[in-house]
């Protein structure tokens, strides 16, 4: 199938892009990496009257060290997120999540912001950013607002983004020095989209100690597991964490990749695996 006719705009500034959105609203679609928009338009599942490319804007692909946080531009490509020295040092969990996305071509085209806005429940970034306590900056001609991940992710492939808003930046607290983290995914084959995934971040002194689970509901689920780990990091603690993950996945959906019951069991398995690996990395001095 061939996409229908549409007007293509390539603004040079964010102000121009916001003005286009303000004019066209829901009749307009934004083009970042094109990993989602191009296929759905080709299949006829989306037929926007106007497509606005963000690829010529400056200032949306930076990495800014802002003290206790890193401020990441929404147009950062996955490959950059995976390899950028500051991200690898201060947000190793996010770097690990980016490194496993798709294949080489996808990682060099797809963007951090594009994946977050698409809000596929099993996307690598959703559980990672939720676990890390990210905030998202959205802009429009009406102004700017910051949202937590729990506010931004509303439902399956649904966010709080208004038709005239653009996600411009993601601000994430730095993981404490010496933290251990891990991003574990269940995929049919390497490079395939995850079925279930778990992202764990454990800091020295168990501050923080969280595991985020994706693919088991409309939004990522984040569990604080400090209490379990304070009682020890053995089999009993891991079993308790696995049980909590299983319960948190009670509304897991069934599709061609697996039943809801299967996803619940895998949530248990992958939460335990992520925490186990994060603890090992913590003991080894940090990183993912």
Residue pairs with C-beta under 8 A, 6 or more apart in sequence:
1 42
1 43
1 44
2 42
3 41
3 42
3 44
3 47
4 44
4 47
6 47
6 48
6 49
6 50
6 51
7 49
7 50
7 51
8 50
8 51
8 53
9 20
9 50
9 51
9 52
9 53
10 52
10 53
10 55
10 56
11 17
11 20
11 52
11 53
11 56
11 57
12 56
12 57
12 58
13 57
13 58
14 57
14 59
14 60
14 139
14 166
14 168
17 30
17 52
17 54
17 57
17 166
18 139
18 140
18 141
18 164
18 166
19 141
20 28
20 50
20 52
21 28
21 30
21 52
21 140
21 141
21 163
21 164
21 165
21 166
22 140
22 141
22 164
24 49
24 50
25 163
25 164
26 163
27 48
27 49
27 50
28 48
28 49
28 50
28 51
28 52
28 163
29 37
29 41
29 46
29 48
29 50
29 51
29 52
30 37
30 51
30 52
30 53
30 54
30 117
30 166
31 37
31 38
31 51
31 52
31 53
31 54
31 55
32 54
32 55
32 74
32 75
32 110
32 111
32 113
32 114
33 77
33 109
33 110
33 111
33 114
34 109
35 102
35 106
35 109
35 110
35 114
35 115
36 114
36 118
37 46
37 51
40 46
41 47
41 48
54 60
54 75
54 166
55 75
57 75
59 73
60 73
60 74
60 75
60 113
60 168
60 169
61 73
61 75
61 76
61 77
61 80
62 71
62 72
62 73
62 76
63 70
63 71
63 72
63 73
63 76
63 80
63 84
63 86
63 87
64 70
64 71
64 72
65 86
65 90
66 171
68 173
68 174
69 171
69 172
69 173
69 174
70 86
70 87
70 90
70 91
70 171
70 172
70 174
71 169
71 170
71 171
72 81
72 87
72 112
72 169
72 170
72 171
72 172
73 112
73 113
73 168
73 169
74 111
74 112
74 113
74 114
74 116
74 166
74 167
74 168
74 169
74 170
75 111
75 112
75 113
76 84
76 111
76 112
76 113
77 107
77 108
77 109
77 110
77 111
77 112
78 98
78 101
78 102
78 106
78 107
78 108
78 110
78 111
78 112
78 115
79 98
79 104
79 107
79 108
81 87
81 94
81 95
81 98
81 112
82 95
82 96
82 98
82 99
82 107
83 95
84 95
87 94
87 95
88 95
90 174
90 175
91 132
91 172
91 174
91 175
92 175
92 179
92 181
92 286
92 287
92 288
93 128
93 131
93 132
93 175
93 181
93 182
93 183
93 199
93 200
93 201
93 288
94 125
94 128
94 129
94 132
94 172
95 288
96 128
96 181
96 182
96 183
96 288
97 124
97 125
97 127
97 128
97 183
97 199
98 107
98 112
98 124
98 125
99 107
100 124
100 183
100 185
101 107
101 110
101 115
101 124
102 110
102 191
103 191
106 191
112 125
112 170
113 167
113 168
113 170
115 123
115 124
115 125
115 126
116 123
116 125
116 126
116 129
116 136
116 152
116 159
116 167
116 170
117 159
117 161
117 167
118 157
119 126
119 153
119 154
119 156
119 157
119 158
119 159
120 126
120 156
120 157
120 193
121 156
121 157
121 214
121 215
121 216
121 217
121 218
121 219
121 220
122 193
122 194
122 195
122 196
122 197
122 214
122 215
123 193
123 194
123 214
124 183
124 185
124 194
124 197
124 214
126 149
126 153
126 214
126 219
126 220
127 183
127 197
127 198
127 199
127 212
127 213
127 214
127 220
127 222
128 183
128 199
128 212
129 149
129 170
129 172
130 149
130 150
130 153
130 199
130 212
130 219
130 220
130 222
131 199
131 200
131 201
131 210
131 211
131 212
131 220
131 222
132 172
132 173
132 175
132 201
133 148
133 149
133 172
133 173
133 208
134 148
134 149
134 170
134 171
134 172
135 146
135 147
135 148
135 149
135 170
135 171
135 172
136 146
136 147
136 148
136 149
136 152
136 167
136 169
136 170
136 171
137 144
137 145
137 146
137 167
137 168
137 169
137 170
137 171
138 144
138 145
138 146
138 147
138 161
138 162
138 165
138 166
138 167
138 168
139 165
139 166
139 168
140 162
140 164
140 165
140 166
141 164
142 164
146 171
147 160
149 220
150 219
151 160
152 159
152 160
152 161
153 159
153 160
153 218
153 219
153 220
154 160
154 218
154 219
155 218
155 219
156 218
158 218
161 167
175 181
175 201
175 203
176 203
176 204
176 207
177 204
177 286
178 203
178 204
178 282
178 285
178 286
179 201
179 202
179 203
179 204
179 282
179 286
179 287
180 201
180 202
180 277
180 278
180 279
180 280
180 281
180 282
180 283
180 284
180 286
180 287
180 288
181 199
181 200
181 201
181 202
181 278
181 281
181 287
181 288
182 199
182 200
182 273
182 274
182 275
182 276
182 277
182 278
182 281
182 288
183 197
183 198
183 199
183 200
183 274
183 288
184 197
184 198
184 199
184 200
184 270
184 273
184 274
184 277
185 194
185 196
185 197
185 270
186 194
186 195
186 196
186 197
186 215
186 266
186 270
187 193
187 194
187 195
188 195
188 257
194 214
194 215
195 215
195 257
195 258
195 263
195 266
196 213
196 214
196 215
196 216
196 258
196 263
196 266
196 267
196 270
197 213
197 214
197 215
197 270
198 211
198 212
198 213
198 214
198 245
198 267
198 270
198 271
198 273
198 274
198 275
199 211
199 212
199 214
199 274
200 210
200 211
200 212
200 271
200 274
200 275
200 277
200 278
201 208
201 209
201 210
201 211
201 278
202 208
202 209
202 210
202 229
202 275
202 278
202 279
202 282
203 209
203 282
204 282
206 226
206 229
206 230
207 226
208 224
208 226
209 224
209 225
209 226
209 229
210 222
210 223
210 224
210 225
211 222
211 223
211 225
211 241
211 245
211 271
211 274
211 275
211 278
212 220
212 221
212 222
212 223
213 220
213 221
213 222
213 223
213 245
213 248
213 249
213 267
213 270
213 271
214 220
214 221
215 252
215 263
215 267
216 248
216 249
216 251
216 252
216 263
216 264
216 267
217 248
217 249
217 251
217 252
217 253
218 251
221 245
221 248
221 249
223 241
223 244
223 245
223 248
223 271
225 241
225 244
225 275
228 237
228 240
228 241
228 244
229 237
229 275
229 279
231 237
233 279
238 272
238 275
238 276
239 272
241 271
241 272
241 275
242 268
242 269
242 271
242 272
243 268
244 271
245 267
245 268
245 270
245 271
245 272
246 264
246 265
246 267
246 268
248 267
249 263
249 264
249 267
249 268
250 264
251 260
252 260
252 261
252 263
252 264
252 267
253 260
253 263
254 260
254 263
258 266
278 288
281 287
281 288
